[in-house]
């Protein structure tokens, strides 16, 4: 954390960025840059000025601290006082700047947090004899001050504070890369916070994946599509020099814009890593070889998204299962070639699995799902949309063994009956999302159980459940007050009576689909008046 101002001209920043993007001189584990040395303040600045710090990293915006009022001078040293519950969302980190000499009793300035905009940094100048921490580069502490306070390089403080700070902030891969480009101190911090990493660690972070990388936003490419086209070109002409990883910075993608085409065209030789640490390979270009290479190189990955990788087979998923034992999230959406064989291996090899998406995997049967229930008891989200061979037998087992389940989608699982849904209601009290779209065998009997057993329900989809009547919907309205989304399309037995009960009991309702229901215009008008922001279909 440099305690001086550092400015970088555009040409130097562009040159430094291009070395990372060329895939020839920089890897994720390197911070080579043509920018000025971070240990030498630029002209016109002092060691105590921290108002503007330009990140020498491949990104379009610079990292800066901003104050509402500019202090005449900031103190020169920093001490972090870790709070008892650093991981609590209500905690604000306090960075205290302690000067050598202070004329006033105390001054404070509020800064925007450099990483998390939901937090603030309180900078205080106060008379104190506390020893400054080694969180700053030791050479920035004057010899006079060191001698006065008896400061030495005592081990323990640096590790303790930085590990706790990183544990609290949980910075993403792109954020950590940016910080390492900003200041050489973060190279040491990176080693401290990742050495001896294991999936059981609550403090240490997963190491940044090794290999040549690029990042988006990118100073050389205005759009993700343009960057993908460039990567594909390098893969084709000089595959040994092509980026192996594409890091997406937080907020890099505009909400509402469909980036599917950009992703789908990316070569399978390059893996997308988003701000959450999810590894993504998407589209028809991805082959089994690509997935197997990734599993071998990044065996510590916790989240894998293979959205619409329609060419992959059981072979690559089995390789993931055998090598990536820390896997917590697996998305096989649209991977229509996947069968029970690989899902069985996932169940046996990935006991920490919390989320499994098998949307459109039409070859999946009870055989593999039974094994998932027995081997992955921590499961919280299970998507089985379009898995038409699934029956009550496996869903009953999931309900009994995976009591932490919060999301369950059985869309178009036409063999599902009241029996398994009632068991879900009995065993999974934390359920928040239940999708029974076109499960035409479902009746009031199971929905009444859901209403009474799953009071935290927020999303309920009953599209095409033609046997449902007012009786069960009214019970849902009375007991599931947190409901936000309700789909009753083509539930032809529903009348105004239950809909008005929903309006009375579900104050947070945001979306209600009543298409092809026998609902009057008067009822819909009343709904719009009581819930003016409601999306009513």
GUGU-683133 format. One record per residue (C-alpha): residue in one letter; x, y, z. Coordinates in Angstrom, 3 decimals. Example, Ala and Ser with C-alpha at 12.3 -4.5 7.8 and 13.67 -1.06 7.14 Angstrom:
<rs>
(r "a" (12.300 -4.500 7.800));
(r "s" (13.670 -1.060 7.140));
</rs>
This chain:
<rs>
(r "x" (0.000 0.000 0.000));
(r "x" (2.130 2.917 -1.236));
(r "x" (1.811 6.062 0.834));
(r "x" (2.698 8.430 -1.995));
(r "x" (1.169 9.592 -5.235));
(r "x" (2.163 7.788 -8.411));
(r "x" (1.149 9.005 -11.875));
(r "x" (1.696 7.083 -15.091));
(r "x" (1.520 8.602 -18.565));
(r "x" (-0.776 7.008 -21.125));
(r "x" (2.029 5.757 -23.365));
(r "x" (3.773 3.913 -20.547));
(r "x" (0.489 2.424 -19.363));
(r "x" (-0.392 1.262 -22.862));
(r "x" (3.027 -0.313 -23.336));
(r "x" (2.812 -2.116 -19.991));
(r "x" (-0.636 -3.374 -20.844));
(r "x" (0.384 -4.698 -24.257));
(r "x" (3.120 -6.873 -22.740));
(r "x" (0.480 -8.695 -20.715));
(r "x" (-1.811 -9.012 -23.698));
(r "x" (0.819 -10.134 -26.163));
(r "x" (1.206 -13.370 -24.266));
(r "x" (4.975 -13.217 -24.636));
(r "x" (6.414 -11.442 -21.629));
(r "x" (3.967 -11.569 -18.759));
(r "x" (2.057 -14.251 -16.943));
(r "x" (-0.510 -14.085 -14.180));
(r "x" (2.296 -14.602 -11.718));
(r "x" (4.386 -11.681 -13.061));
(r "x" (4.062 -7.926 -12.734));
(r "x" (6.448 -6.748 -15.443));
(r "x" (5.808 -3.148 -16.398));
(r "x" (7.494 -0.313 -18.224));
(r "x" (5.980 2.184 -15.769));
(r "x" (8.116 4.037 -13.203));
(r "x" (9.393 2.118 -10.189));
(r "x" (6.843 2.096 -7.371));
(r "x" (9.541 2.783 -4.810));
(r "x" (10.394 6.169 -6.275));
(r "x" (7.829 8.975 -5.899));
(r "x" (7.245 10.978 -9.048));
(r "x" (8.218 14.629 -9.171));
(r "x" (5.913 17.065 -7.497));
(r "x" (4.657 14.555 -4.952));
(r "x" (5.448 13.712 -1.367));
(r "x" (5.521 10.409 0.426));
(r "x" (2.447 11.375 2.428));
(r "x" (0.190 12.194 -0.509));
(r "x" (-2.210 9.368 -1.347));
(r "x" (-5.010 11.187 -3.122));
(r "x" (-4.295 9.730 -6.572));
(r "x" (-2.792 6.306 -7.202));
(r "x" (-2.764 5.143 -10.812));
(r "x" (-2.902 1.375 -11.303));
(r "x" (-0.268 0.143 -13.724));
(r "x" (-2.493 -2.700 -14.789));
(r "x" (-4.344 -3.605 -17.991));
(r "x" (-7.551 -1.772 -17.211));
(r "x" (-9.259 1.318 -18.547));
(r "x" (-9.793 3.180 -15.292));
(r "x" (-7.351 4.072 -12.575));
(r "x" (-7.646 3.230 -8.924));
(r "x" (-7.979 6.368 -6.825));
(r "x" (-8.793 7.510 -3.350));
(r "x" (-11.076 10.518 -3.216));
(r "x" (-11.906 12.776 -0.299));
(r "x" (-14.835 15.087 0.214));
(r "x" (-12.439 17.648 1.681));
(r "x" (-8.766 17.714 0.800));
(r "x" (-6.505 17.728 3.864));
(r "x" (-3.536 20.061 3.827));
(r "x" (-1.221 17.133 4.561));
(r "x" (-1.735 13.485 5.345));
(r "x" (0.264 11.672 7.991));
(r "x" (2.928 9.306 6.793));
(r "x" (2.270 5.896 8.353));
(r "x" (-0.555 3.408 8.572));
(r "x" (-1.720 0.941 11.187));
(r "x" (-4.649 -1.379 10.656));
(r "x" (-6.648 -2.388 13.686));
(r "x" (-8.471 -5.623 12.722));
(r "x" (-11.973 -5.758 14.108));
(r "x" (-13.381 -8.865 15.844));
(r "x" (-15.685 -9.853 12.987));
(r "x" (-13.944 -8.883 9.749));
(r "x" (-16.283 -10.973 7.587));
(r "x" (-19.450 -9.253 8.836));
(r "x" (-21.184 -7.141 6.197));
(r "x" (-21.760 -4.387 8.750));
(r "x" (-18.078 -3.885 9.599));
(r "x" (-16.147 -0.919 8.232));
(r "x" (-12.380 -1.236 8.024));
(r "x" (-10.516 1.617 9.691));
(r "x" (-7.147 2.653 8.296));
(r "x" (-5.456 4.982 10.817));
(r "x" (-2.688 7.193 9.517));
(r "x" (-0.412 8.084 12.432));
(r "x" (1.889 11.086 11.918));
(r "x" (5.264 11.700 13.508));
(r "x" (4.136 15.073 14.795));
(r "x" (0.537 16.157 15.212));
(r "x" (-0.507 19.660 16.151));
(r "x" (-4.248 19.037 16.338));
(r "x" (-5.942 16.463 18.576));
(r "x" (-7.548 14.507 15.733));
(r "x" (-8.598 14.953 12.131));
(r "x" (-10.478 12.466 9.968));
(r "x" (-11.282 12.108 6.295));
(r "x" (-13.604 9.610 4.635));
(r "x" (-12.270 7.889 1.512));
(r "x" (-13.989 5.647 -1.025));
(r "x" (-12.811 2.091 -0.504));
(r "x" (-10.402 1.107 -3.323));
(r "x" (-12.097 -2.266 -3.888));
(r "x" (-15.565 -2.414 -2.361));
(r "x" (-17.723 0.647 -3.013));
(r "x" (-20.138 -0.436 -0.281));
(r "x" (-17.481 0.357 2.320));
(r "x" (-15.602 3.461 3.309));
(r "x" (-12.082 4.006 4.572));
(r "x" (-11.805 6.271 7.603));
(r "x" (-8.421 8.008 7.667));
(r "x" (-7.545 9.480 11.051));
(r "x" (-4.672 11.662 12.167));
(r "x" (-4.318 11.414 15.912));
(r "x" (-1.574 11.740 18.503));
(r "x" (-0.486 8.203 19.217));
(r "x" (2.627 6.287 20.185));
(r "x" (1.430 3.121 18.450));
(r "x" (4.022 1.424 16.301));
(r "x" (3.250 1.727 12.561));
(r "x" (2.592 -1.590 10.844));
(r "x" (4.695 -3.191 8.144));
(r "x" (1.599 -2.933 5.934));
(r "x" (3.469 -0.087 4.255));
(r "x" (6.801 -0.558 2.551));
(r "x" (9.412 -0.342 5.330));
(r "x" (11.650 2.037 3.328));
(r "x" (8.870 4.640 3.437));
(r "x" (9.207 4.874 7.221));
(r "x" (11.855 7.394 8.180));
(r "x" (14.916 6.190 10.076));
(r "x" (14.231 8.816 12.738));
(r "x" (10.733 7.467 13.276));
(r "x" (11.965 3.865 13.365));
(r "x" (14.593 4.771 15.942));
(r "x" (12.123 6.785 18.028));
(r "x" (9.590 3.956 18.196));
(r "x" (11.918 0.965 18.110));
(r "x" (10.528 -0.395 14.851));
(r "x" (12.066 -3.524 13.375));
(r "x" (11.017 -6.207 10.880));
(r "x" (9.287 -8.440 13.384));
(r "x" (7.558 -11.388 11.710));
(r "x" (3.938 -12.037 12.423));
(r "x" (2.311 -8.645 12.063));
(r "x" (2.455 -8.549 8.260));
(r "x" (1.010 -12.052 7.890));
(r "x" (-1.680 -11.537 10.499));
(r "x" (-3.032 -8.275 9.133));
(r "x" (-2.825 -8.898 5.397));
(r "x" (-4.349 -12.377 5.600));
(r "x" (-7.273 -11.019 7.632));
(r "x" (-7.762 -8.042 5.312));
(r "x" (-7.772 -10.255 2.204));
(r "x" (-10.089 -12.718 3.920));
(r "x" (-12.528 -9.893 4.580));
(r "x" (-12.345 -8.269 1.139));
(r "x" (-12.250 -11.532 -0.858));
(r "x" (-10.683 -9.730 -3.854));
(r "x" (-11.235 -11.364 -7.229));
(r "x" (-8.436 -12.549 -9.512));
(r "x" (-8.553 -9.368 -11.674));
(r "x" (-8.496 -7.160 -8.563));
(r "x" (-5.464 -8.987 -7.200));
(r "x" (-3.688 -8.782 -10.566));
(r "x" (-4.389 -5.041 -10.642));
(r "x" (-3.002 -4.559 -7.134));
(r "x" (0.159 -6.476 -8.000));
(r "x" (0.692 -4.221 -11.013));
(r "x" (0.089 -1.195 -8.787));
(r "x" (2.700 -1.957 -6.149));
(r "x" (5.426 -4.551 -5.633));
(r "x" (4.348 -4.945 -1.999));
(r "x" (1.378 -6.975 -3.234));
(r "x" (3.693 -9.649 -4.646));
(r "x" (4.652 -10.465 -1.058));
(r "x" (1.038 -10.158 0.066));
(r "x" (-0.033 -12.593 -2.666));
(r "x" (2.464 -15.181 -1.429));
(r "x" (1.342 -14.741 2.180));
(r "x" (-2.357 -15.081 1.433));
(r "x" (-2.118 -18.100 -0.860));
(r "x" (0.681 -20.291 0.501));
(r "x" (-0.556 -23.504 2.111));
(r "x" (-3.999 -22.889 0.594));
(r "x" (-6.565 -25.666 1.005));
(r "x" (-10.315 -25.891 0.439));
(r "x" (-10.808 -26.021 4.214));
(r "x" (-9.116 -22.665 4.774));
(r "x" (-11.411 -19.859 5.905));
(r "x" (-8.737 -17.167 5.559));
(r "x" (-6.380 -18.000 2.688));
(r "x" (-7.264 -17.324 -0.957));
(r "x" (-7.014 -19.583 -3.981));
(r "x" (-3.797 -18.833 -5.903));
(r "x" (-4.178 -16.905 -9.161));
(r "x" (-4.104 -19.473 -12.001));
(r "x" (-0.771 -19.574 -13.790));
(r "x" (-0.340 -19.081 -17.511));
(r "x" (-0.473 -16.227 -20.018));
(r "x" (-3.565 -14.119 -19.604));
(r "x" (-5.500 -11.109 -20.817));
(r "x" (-8.226 -9.073 -19.157));
(r "x" (-11.467 -7.237 -19.980));
(r "x" (-12.127 -4.267 -20.006));
(r "x" (-9.092 -3.891 -22.205));
(r "x" (-7.408 -0.675 -23.328));
(r "x" (-6.776 -2.139 -26.782));
(r "x" (-10.259 -3.570 -27.394));
(r "x" (-13.462 -1.620 -26.793));
(r "x" (-15.734 -4.675 -26.796));
(r "x" (-15.560 -8.225 -25.520));
(r "x" (-16.288 -9.421 -29.051));
(r "x" (-13.248 -7.537 -30.328));
(r "x" (-11.010 -9.042 -27.652));
(r "x" (-12.352 -12.546 -28.379));
(r "x" (-11.640 -12.065 -32.101));
(r "x" (-8.063 -11.012 -31.273));
(r "x" (-7.529 -14.030 -28.972));
(r "x" (-8.852 -16.400 -31.635));
(r "x" (-6.491 -14.872 -34.181));
(r "x" (-3.458 -15.396 -31.942));
(r "x" (-4.556 -18.985 -31.210));
(r "x" (-4.706 -19.661 -34.930));
(r "x" (-1.385 -18.052 -35.887));
(r "x" (0.780 -18.484 -32.753));
(r "x" (-0.968 -20.912 -30.371));
(r "x" (2.051 -21.050 -28.049));
(r "x" (1.815 -17.286 -27.470));
(r "x" (-1.966 -17.052 -27.045));
(r "x" (-3.572 -16.143 -23.687));
(r "x" (-4.769 -19.220 -21.807));
(r "x" (-7.015 -17.208 -19.488));
(r "x" (-9.361 -14.261 -19.999));
(r "x" (-10.113 -12.510 -16.703));
(r "x" (-13.340 -10.496 -16.450));
(r "x" (-13.171 -7.617 -13.994));
(r "x" (-16.110 -6.922 -11.695));
(r "x" (-18.724 -4.886 -13.545));
(r "x" (-17.009 -5.522 -16.889));
(r "x" (-20.189 -6.763 -18.566));
(r "x" (-23.229 -4.528 -18.936));
(r "x" (-26.374 -5.938 -17.371));
(r "x" (-29.036 -6.794 -19.915));
(r "x" (-26.590 -7.282 -22.793));
(r "x" (-26.396 -10.797 -24.233));
(r "x" (-22.737 -11.787 -24.470));
(r "x" (-23.585 -15.309 -25.622));
(r "x" (-22.265 -14.829 -29.169));
(r "x" (-19.002 -13.359 -27.862));
(r "x" (-18.452 -16.310 -25.544));
(r "x" (-19.592 -18.940 -28.016));
(r "x" (-17.016 -17.835 -30.576));
(r "x" (-14.072 -17.932 -28.135));
(r "x" (-11.538 -20.669 -28.802));
(r "x" (-11.614 -23.518 -26.320));
(r "x" (-7.875 -22.914 -25.801));
(r "x" (-8.755 -19.850 -23.673));
(r "x" (-10.715 -20.107 -20.436));
(r "x" (-12.862 -17.219 -19.164));
(r "x" (-12.508 -16.527 -15.433));
(r "x" (-15.144 -14.115 -14.111));
(r "x" (-14.999 -11.888 -11.020));
(r "x" (-16.355 -14.673 -8.800));
(r "x" (-13.582 -17.089 -9.818));
(r "x" (-15.873 -19.178 -12.017));
(r "x" (-14.056 -20.964 -14.882));
(r "x" (-16.155 -20.752 -18.058));
(r "x" (-15.863 -22.649 -21.330));
(r "x" (-18.824 -22.007 -23.569));
(r "x" (-19.992 -22.802 -27.063));
(r "x" (-19.531 -25.322 -29.815));
(r "x" (-15.810 -24.592 -30.175));
(r "x" (-15.085 -26.326 -26.862));
(r "x" (-13.915 -29.926 -27.085));
(r "x" (-13.193 -32.685 -24.589));
(r "x" (-9.476 -31.931 -24.973));
(r "x" (-10.022 -28.324 -23.846));
(r "x" (-11.938 -29.365 -20.730));
(r "x" (-9.470 -32.121 -19.857));
(r "x" (-6.501 -29.744 -20.207));
(r "x" (-8.191 -27.229 -17.923));
(r "x" (-8.945 -29.924 -15.313));
(r "x" (-5.285 -30.972 -15.302));
(r "x" (-3.902 -27.421 -15.084));
(r "x" (-6.391 -25.952 -12.584));
(r "x" (-7.266 -28.811 -10.269));
(r "x" (-8.138 -26.407 -7.418));
(r "x" (-11.019 -24.781 -9.276));
(r "x" (-14.277 -24.563 -7.351));
(r "x" (-16.714 -23.380 -10.032));
(r "x" (-16.946 -24.695 -13.599));
(r "x" (-19.416 -23.453 -16.202));
(r "x" (-19.700 -25.498 -19.423));
(r "x" (-22.771 -23.694 -20.726));
(r "x" (-23.884 -24.974 -24.138));
(r "x" (-20.690 -26.980 -24.716));
(r "x" (-22.711 -29.347 -26.867));
(r "x" (-19.683 -31.248 -28.197));
(r "x" (-18.254 -32.414 -24.884));
(r "x" (-18.863 -35.973 -23.712));
(r "x" (-18.624 -38.022 -20.534));
(r "x" (-14.851 -38.386 -21.015));
(r "x" (-14.014 -34.774 -20.095));
(r "x" (-16.539 -34.520 -17.255));
(r "x" (-15.109 -37.701 -15.758));
(r "x" (-11.652 -36.106 -15.918));
(r "x" (-12.997 -33.075 -14.037));
(r "x" (-14.537 -35.369 -11.413));
(r "x" (-11.274 -37.248 -10.869));
(r "x" (-9.018 -34.181 -10.626));
(r "x" (-11.144 -31.360 -9.193));
(r "x" (-12.185 -32.673 -5.790));
(r "x" (-12.759 -29.110 -4.488));
(r "x" (-15.510 -28.466 -7.048));
(r "x" (-18.535 -26.715 -5.533));
(r "x" (-20.479 -25.606 -8.623));
(r "x" (-20.851 -27.519 -11.902));
(r "x" (-22.955 -26.169 -14.767));
(r "x" (-23.638 -28.618 -17.593));
(r "x" (-26.465 -26.575 -19.109));
(r "x" (-27.185 -27.774 -22.634));
(r "x" (-24.503 -30.500 -22.606));
(r "x" (-26.833 -32.995 -24.274));
(r "x" (-24.210 -35.759 -24.685));
(r "x" (-23.712 -36.168 -20.934));
(r "x" (-25.007 -39.439 -19.464));
(r "x" (-25.228 -41.155 -16.079));
(r "x" (-21.631 -42.382 -16.424));
(r "x" (-19.982 -39.000 -15.815));
(r "x" (-22.563 -37.711 -13.319));
(r "x" (-21.940 -40.842 -11.227));
(r "x" (-18.224 -39.960 -11.157));
(r "x" (-18.994 -36.375 -10.166));
(r "x" (-21.096 -37.660 -7.257));
(r "x" (-18.249 -39.921 -6.097));
(r "x" (-15.359 -37.494 -6.620));
(r "x" (-16.835 -34.093 -5.687));
(r "x" (-18.331 -34.464 -2.211));
(r "x" (-18.219 -30.659 -1.658));
(r "x" (-20.605 -30.013 -4.542));
(r "x" (-23.210 -27.381 -3.649));
(r "x" (-24.738 -26.549 -7.033));
(r "x" (-25.434 -28.851 -10.009));
(r "x" (-27.116 -27.721 -13.224));
(r "x" (-28.165 -30.503 -15.602));
(r "x" (-30.513 -28.449 -17.759));
(r "x" (-31.243 -30.282 -20.988));
(r "x" (-29.187 -33.367 -20.097));
(r "x" (-31.960 -35.615 -21.318));
(r "x" (-29.956 -38.843 -20.890));
(r "x" (-29.770 -38.505 -17.090));
(r "x" (-31.791 -41.059 -15.101));
(r "x" (-32.482 -41.919 -11.480));
(r "x" (-29.315 -44.034 -11.366));
(r "x" (-26.906 -41.077 -11.296));
(r "x" (-29.197 -38.755 -9.343));
(r "x" (-29.483 -41.307 -6.537));
(r "x" (-25.675 -41.315 -6.324));
(r "x" (-25.613 -37.490 -6.274));
(r "x" (-28.010 -37.503 -3.316));
(r "x" (-25.837 -39.973 -1.399));
(r "x" (-22.466 -38.421 -2.217));
(r "x" (-23.241 -34.670 -2.197));
(r "x" (-25.187 -34.008 0.989));
(r "x" (-24.197 -30.296 0.937));
(r "x" (-26.184 -29.702 -2.248));
(r "x" (-28.038 -26.372 -2.177));
(r "x" (-29.110 -25.993 -5.804));
(r "x" (-30.247 -28.712 -8.209));
(r "x" (-31.458 -27.928 -11.739));
(r "x" (-33.077 -30.870 -13.549));
(r "x" (-34.996 -28.997 -16.245));
(r "x" (-35.737 -31.260 -19.182));
(r "x" (-34.430 -34.407 -17.462));
(r "x" (-37.611 -36.232 -18.400));
(r "x" (-36.394 -39.660 -17.238));
(r "x" (-36.218 -38.583 -13.589));
(r "x" (-38.880 -40.087 -11.287));
(r "x" (-40.001 -39.749 -7.682));
(r "x" (-37.447 -42.353 -6.570));
(r "x" (-34.389 -40.118 -6.975));
(r "x" (-36.101 -36.860 -5.917));
(r "x" (-37.240 -38.567 -2.692));
(r "x" (-33.610 -39.503 -1.989));
(r "x" (-32.423 -35.955 -2.720));
(r "x" (-35.006 -34.564 -0.288));
(r "x" (-33.997 -36.960 2.493));
(r "x" (-30.231 -36.513 2.175));
(r "x" (-29.855 -32.896 0.979));
(r "x" (-31.772 -30.988 3.639));
(r "x" (-29.915 -27.717 2.861));
(r "x" (-31.513 -27.522 -0.576));
(r "x" (-32.545 -23.960 -1.458));
(r "x" (-33.240 -24.250 -5.201));
(r "x" (-34.949 -27.168 -6.947));
(r "x" (-36.064 -27.097 -10.574));
(r "x" (-38.084 -30.048 -11.909));
(r "x" (-39.315 -28.288 -15.038));
(r "x" (-40.884 -30.694 -17.531));
(r "x" (-40.045 -33.714 -15.332));
(r "x" (-43.404 -35.228 -16.178));
(r "x" (-42.937 -38.364 -14.031));
(r "x" (-42.828 -36.361 -10.797));
(r "x" (-45.864 -36.707 -8.529));
(r "x" (-47.084 -35.400 -5.181));
(r "x" (-45.087 -38.072 -3.337));
(r "x" (-41.622 -36.562 -3.955));
(r "x" (-42.763 -32.924 -3.708));
(r "x" (-44.321 -33.644 -0.299));
(r "x" (-41.015 -35.149 0.863));
(r "x" (-39.166 -32.035 -0.335));
(r "x" (-41.594 -29.925 1.700));
(r "x" (-40.997 -32.033 4.808));
(r "x" (-37.201 -32.198 4.626));
(r "x" (-36.080 -28.967 2.929));
(r "x" (-37.357 -26.137 5.108));
(r "x" (-34.799 -23.668 3.645));
(r "x" (-36.193 -24.004 0.124));
(r "x" (-36.427 -20.610 -1.616));
(r "x" (-37.035 -21.550 -5.259));
(r "x" (-39.276 -24.361 -6.514));
(r "x" (-39.922 -24.855 -10.230));
(r "x" (-42.701 -27.332 -11.081));
(r "x" (-43.271 -26.017 -14.608));
(r "x" (-45.479 -28.452 -16.508));
(r "x" (-45.381 -31.116 -13.772));
(r "x" (-48.972 -31.954 -14.583));
(r "x" (-49.306 -34.664 -11.916));
(r "x" (-48.969 -32.177 -9.052));
(r "x" (-52.130 -31.467 -7.018));
(r "x" (-53.188 -29.370 -4.040));
(r "x" (-52.043 -32.137 -1.694));
(r "x" (-48.328 -31.493 -2.233));
(r "x" (-48.638 -27.724 -2.676));
(r "x" (-50.353 -27.435 0.707));
(r "x" (-47.366 -29.255 2.242));
(r "x" (-44.980 -26.891 0.460));
(r "x" (-46.829 -23.853 1.838));
(r "x" (-46.657 -25.189 5.399));
(r "x" (-43.109 -26.532 5.297));
(r "x" (-41.253 -23.976 3.155));
(r "x" (-42.167 -20.574 4.569));
(r "x" (-38.994 -18.982 3.101));
(r "x" (-40.177 -19.598 -0.458));
(r "x" (-39.451 -16.647 -2.767));
(r "x" (-40.035 -18.111 -6.241));
(r "x" (-42.733 -20.631 -7.188));
(r "x" (-43.434 -21.750 -10.751));
(r "x" (-46.643 -23.735 -11.269));
(r "x" (-46.995 -23.190 -15.022));
(r "x" (-49.287 -25.836 -16.497));
(r "x" (-50.084 -27.519 -13.140));
(r "x" (-53.729 -27.788 -14.166));
(r "x" (-54.823 -29.709 -11.051));
(r "x" (-53.970 -26.828 -8.704));
(r "x" (-56.946 -24.943 -7.214));
(r "x" (-57.573 -21.879 -5.065));
(r "x" (-57.227 -23.920 -1.857));
(r "x" (-53.474 -24.495 -2.116));
(r "x" (-52.646 -21.105 -3.645));
(r "x" (-54.429 -19.365 -0.764));
(r "x" (-52.355 -21.398 1.708));
(r "x" (-49.178 -20.330 -0.094));
(r "x" (-50.301 -16.690 0.139));
(r "x" (-50.936 -16.951 3.887));
(r "x" (-47.747 -18.784 4.862));
(r "x" (-45.119 -17.677 2.313));
(r "x" (-45.070 -13.939 2.945));
(r "x" (-41.619 -13.545 1.320));
(r "x" (-42.883 -14.688 -2.078));
(r "x" (-41.597 -12.468 -4.881));
(r "x" (-42.319 -14.430 -8.071));
(r "x" (-45.375 -16.608 -8.751));
(r "x" (-46.254 -18.233 -12.089));
(r "x" (-49.804 -19.583 -12.375));
(r "x" (-50.025 -19.570 -16.175));
(r "x" (-52.484 -22.168 -17.503));
(r "x" (-53.686 -23.060 -13.982));
(r "x" (-57.281 -22.869 -15.191));
(r "x" (-58.872 -23.676 -11.818));
(r "x" (-57.507 -20.502 -10.224));
(r "x" (-60.001 -17.691 -9.576));
(r "x" (-60.038 -14.141 -8.219));
(r "x" (-60.344 -15.442 -4.657));
(r "x" (-56.837 -16.892 -4.398));
(r "x" (-55.251 -14.107 -6.434));
(r "x" (-56.594 -11.458 -4.046));
(r "x" (-55.279 -13.544 -1.132));
(r "x" (-51.863 -13.465 -2.771));
(r "x" (-52.129 -9.677 -3.035));
(r "x" (-52.956 -9.406 0.681));
(r "x" (-50.377 -11.863 1.960));
(r "x" (-47.348 -11.232 -0.270));
(r "x" (-46.329 -7.603 0.103));
(r "x" (-42.977 -8.165 -1.661));
(r "x" (-44.512 -9.711 -4.792));
(r "x" (-42.678 -8.498 -7.912));
(r "x" (-43.880 -10.798 -10.692));
(r "x" (-47.200 -12.618 -11.191));
(r "x" (-48.151 -14.568 -14.323));
(r "x" (-51.898 -15.204 -14.703));
(r "x" (-52.014 -15.886 -18.453));
(r "x" (-54.841 -18.254 -19.479));
(r "x" (-56.328 -18.194 -15.969));
(r "x" (-59.964 -17.310 -15.276));
(r "x" (-59.144 -13.967 -13.680));
(r "x" (-61.374 -10.912 -14.114));
(r "x" (-60.239 -7.460 -15.227));
(r "x" (-61.481 -6.069 -11.903));
(r "x" (-59.125 -8.370 -10.015));
(r "x" (-56.168 -7.363 -12.195));
(r "x" (-56.988 -3.681 -11.672));
(r "x" (-57.032 -4.194 -7.906));
(r "x" (-53.673 -5.957 -8.127));
(r "x" (-52.092 -3.044 -9.985));
(r "x" (-53.394 -0.630 -7.380));
(r "x" (-52.119 -2.631 -4.389));
(r "x" (-48.784 -3.481 -6.074));
(r "x" (-47.968 -0.602 -8.454));
(r "x" (-44.506 -2.000 -9.285));
(r "x" (-45.789 -5.524 -9.967));
(r "x" (-44.976 -7.152 -13.308));
(r "x" (-48.385 -8.632 -14.149));
(r "x" (-48.805 -10.958 -17.104));
</rs>
